[in-house]
Amino acid sequence: MLEKYALPYQRTASKDRPRFEHIVAQFIADKEWQGAGIRVAEEMKVLVAATAAQLLFGFDDVRLDHFERIILHPDSYRSGRKGTLHQGEVRPTAGVIMVSWGDLLRGYGNPRDGHNVGLHELAHALWFEHKLSEDKAPFLHPELLQRWIDHADGEIERIRNGRSRLFREYAGTNQAEFFAVAVEYFFERPGEFNAELPELYAVLCGMLNQFPDKASLS
C-alpha cells in the first residue's frame, strides 16, 4: 500500500525503506483516527502517516506523541467563530491535527509546487511538540534553532516587503507559519531552496537531520 499510495515512500532510498515502514506503522497504531463527514480508509491513514514519516525520518524517537488524534475532513472546511475556511489545523491544547483529505491529495498531485497541507500541519505539530518538550527533552538543537530564528526573521521581513524570491506571502505571517511553509519547500523544492537561501537551508537540514536535495532512490 505504501508503494501505491505514498509518494514520500516512493522517493525513499531502498536501504531506508524498512525504517520508513516502521515509522508509518507506529504512527498509524499510536494515533486515534477520526473522520469529520468522511470514513477514514486505510489508504488515508497510510498517506498521512507517510507524510509524518517523511518529516520525522531524521529523528530517532520523535513521533508527535502529544498529538493523539488525527481528524480528516473530506475537503476544505469552515472552523472557528468566524467560520474561516481551512485546509488543516493544529490544536495543541486538544492534541489534535486536522487535515483536509482533498487538499492533501491535491498537494501530492503537484509535488513540486511547494504546497502540501500534510507537511504544513505536521510541521506545526513538530514545532509545538518541541516547545512542549524543551524543558525536559528538547529534540531541536538549541543552537540550530536560534540560528533558524535569526535567519527567519530576516527572510520574514523580506517577504513582508515583497522582496523574497522563494517563499509565498503567507510565510511572512509569523515564525510558526514561516517554519511550516519552509518545510513544504524543503521537501518539495529543495534544490531551489538551497540555491536561493543556502544558509537557511543548511540550518533546516541540521534541524531535521535530512538532506532532500541529495536524496536518491538507490
C-alpha positions as CSV (number, residue, x, y, z in Angstrom):
1,M,0.0,0.0,0.0
2,L,2.9,2.4,0.7
3,E,4.3,1.8,-2.8
4,K,1.0,2.5,-4.3
5,Y,-0.3,5.5,-2.3
6,A,2.6,7.3,-0.7
7,L,4.9,9.5,-2.8
8,P,7.3,10.1,0.1
9,Y,7.9,6.4,0.3
10,Q,8.4,6.0,-3.4
11,R,11.2,8.7,-3.1
12,T,12.9,6.9,-0.2
13,A,16.1,5.1,-0.9
14,S,15.6,1.3,-0.8
15,K,18.0,0.9,2.1
16,D,15.9,3.3,4.2
17,R,12.5,1.8,3.4
18,P,12.3,-0.7,6.3
19,R,12.8,2.1,8.8
20,F,10.3,4.3,6.9
21,E,7.7,1.5,7.0
22,H,8.3,1.1,10.8
23,I,7.6,4.8,11.4
24,V,4.5,4.7,9.3
25,A,3.2,1.6,11.1
26,Q,3.9,3.1,14.5
27,F,2.3,6.4,13.6
28,I,-0.9,4.7,12.4
29,A,-1.0,2.5,15.5
30,D,-0.3,5.3,18.0
31,K,-3.0,7.8,16.8
32,E,-6.7,7.9,17.1
33,W,-8.2,8.4,13.6
34,Q,-11.5,10.2,13.1
35,G,-13.4,11.3,10.1
36,A,-15.5,14.5,10.0
37,G,-18.1,13.7,7.4
38,I,-15.9,11.0,5.9
39,R,-15.0,7.4,6.5
40,V,-11.3,7.1,7.2
41,A,-10.0,4.4,4.8
42,E,-6.7,2.6,5.3
43,E,-5.0,4.4,2.4
44,M,-5.8,7.7,4.1
45,K,-4.0,6.7,7.2
46,V,-1.1,5.5,5.1
47,L,-0.7,8.7,3.2
48,V,-0.9,10.9,6.4
49,A,1.5,8.6,8.2
50,A,3.9,8.6,5.3
51,T,3.9,12.3,5.3
52,A,4.7,12.2,9.0
53,A,7.5,9.7,8.4
54,Q,9.0,12.0,5.7
55,L,9.2,14.8,8.2
56,L,10.3,12.8,11.2
57,F,12.7,10.4,9.5
58,G,15.8,12.2,10.7
59,F,14.8,11.8,14.4
60,D,15.4,8.7,16.4
61,D,12.2,8.7,18.6
62,V,10.1,11.8,17.8
63,R,6.6,10.7,16.9
64,L,4.5,13.7,17.9
65,D,3.2,11.9,21.0
66,H,1.4,15.0,22.3
67,F,-0.9,14.8,19.3
68,E,-3.1,11.8,19.9
69,R,-5.9,12.4,17.3
70,I,-5.9,12.9,13.6
71,I,-9.1,14.2,12.2
72,L,-9.7,14.1,8.4
73,H,-12.2,16.3,6.6
74,P,-13.3,15.4,3.1
75,D,-12.2,18.8,1.8
76,S,-11.6,22.4,2.9
77,Y,-13.9,23.2,5.9
78,R,-15.0,26.1,8.0
79,S,-13.9,26.4,11.6
80,G,-13.8,28.8,14.5
81,R,-16.1,31.6,15.5
82,K,-15.7,33.4,12.1
83,G,-16.2,30.3,10.1
84,T,-12.8,30.7,8.4
85,L,-12.1,28.2,5.6
86,H,-9.3,25.8,6.5
87,Q,-7.2,23.2,4.7
88,G,-5.9,22.0,8.1
89,E,-5.3,23.0,11.7
90,V,-3.2,22.0,14.7
91,R,-4.8,22.4,18.1
92,P,-2.1,21.8,20.7
93,T,-4.4,22.1,23.8
94,A,-6.6,19.3,22.4
95,G,-3.8,17.2,21.0
96,V,-5.4,17.3,17.6
97,I,-4.1,17.5,14.0
98,M,-6.8,18.2,11.4
99,V,-6.3,17.8,7.6
100,S,-8.4,18.2,4.5
101,W,-8.1,14.9,2.6
102,G,-9.0,16.6,-0.7
103,D,-6.3,19.3,-0.2
104,L,-3.8,16.7,0.8
105,L,-4.4,14.7,-2.4
106,R,-4.1,17.9,-4.4
107,G,-0.8,18.7,-2.7
108,Y,0.7,15.4,-3.8
109,G,-0.8,15.8,-7.3
110,N,1.7,18.6,-7.8
111,P,4.6,17.6,-5.7
112,R,7.0,20.4,-6.8
113,D,4.8,23.5,-6.2
114,G,5.8,24.0,-2.5
115,H,2.2,23.4,-1.3
116,N,1.5,20.4,0.9
117,V,-1.1,20.7,3.7
118,G,0.1,17.5,5.3
119,L,3.7,18.7,5.6
120,H,2.5,22.1,6.7
121,E,0.3,20.9,9.5
122,L,2.7,18.3,10.7
123,A,5.5,20.9,10.7
124,H,3.3,23.0,13.0
125,A,2.8,19.9,15.2
126,L,6.6,19.3,15.3
127,W,7.2,22.9,16.3
128,F,4.7,22.7,19.1
129,E,6.0,19.3,20.2
130,H,9.4,20.8,20.6
131,K,8.0,23.7,22.6
132,L,6.2,21.3,24.9
133,S,9.2,19.1,25.5
134,E,12.1,21.7,25.5
135,D,12.2,21.8,29.3
136,K,12.5,18.0,29.5
137,A,13.8,16.5,26.3
138,P,14.2,19.0,23.5
139,F,14.9,17.5,20.1
140,L,15.6,20.5,18.0
141,H,19.2,21.5,18.7
142,P,19.1,24.9,20.6
143,E,22.0,26.4,18.7
144,L,20.5,25.5,15.3
145,L,17.1,26.6,16.4
146,Q,18.4,30.0,17.4
147,R,20.2,30.3,14.1
148,W,17.0,29.4,12.3
149,I,15.1,32.1,14.2
150,D,17.7,34.7,13.4
151,H,17.8,33.8,9.7
152,A,14.0,33.5,9.5
153,D,13.5,37.0,11.0
154,G,15.4,38.5,8.0
155,E,13.5,36.4,5.4
156,I,10.1,37.2,7.0
157,E,10.9,40.9,6.7
158,R,11.8,40.4,3.0
159,I,8.6,38.5,2.4
160,R,6.6,41.3,4.0
161,N,8.4,43.9,1.8
162,G,7.7,41.8,-1.3
163,R,11.4,41.0,-1.8
164,S,11.5,37.3,-1.2
165,R,12.4,35.3,-4.4
166,L,11.3,32.0,-2.9
167,F,8.6,31.8,-0.3
168,R,4.9,32.7,-0.8
169,E,3.4,35.6,1.1
170,Y,1.7,33.5,3.8
171,A,5.2,32.5,5.1
172,G,5.6,36.1,6.3
173,T,2.7,35.8,8.8
174,N,4.9,34.8,11.8
175,Q,7.7,32.4,12.8
176,A,5.4,29.4,13.1
177,E,3.9,29.9,9.7
178,F,7.3,30.6,8.2
179,F,8.6,27.3,9.6
180,A,5.7,25.3,8.2
181,V,5.9,26.9,4.8
182,A,9.7,26.4,4.8
183,V,9.2,22.7,5.5
184,E,6.9,22.4,2.5
185,Y,9.6,24.0,0.2
186,F,12.3,21.9,1.9
187,F,10.8,18.7,0.7
188,E,9.1,19.8,-2.5
189,R,11.6,22.3,-3.9
190,P,14.9,21.5,-2.1
191,G,17.2,22.5,-5.0
192,E,15.6,25.9,-5.4
193,F,15.6,26.4,-1.6
194,N,19.3,25.6,-1.4
195,A,20.2,27.8,-4.3
196,E,18.2,30.8,-3.1
197,L,18.9,30.6,0.7
198,P,21.8,28.2,1.3
199,E,22.4,29.2,4.9
200,L,18.8,28.8,5.9
201,Y,18.5,25.6,4.0
202,A,21.6,24.2,5.7
203,V,20.2,25.1,9.2
204,L,17.0,23.2,8.4
205,C,19.0,20.2,7.1
206,G,20.7,20.2,10.5
207,M,17.5,20.6,12.5
208,L,15.7,17.8,10.7
209,N,18.8,15.7,10.0
210,Q,17.8,15.3,6.4
211,F,19.3,16.4,3.0
212,P,16.4,16.2,0.5
213,D,18.4,17.8,-2.4
214,K,20.8,14.9,-2.2
215,A,18.1,12.2,-1.9
216,S,18.1,9.3,-4.3
217,L,16.1,6.1,-4.9
218,S,19.2,3.9,-5.0
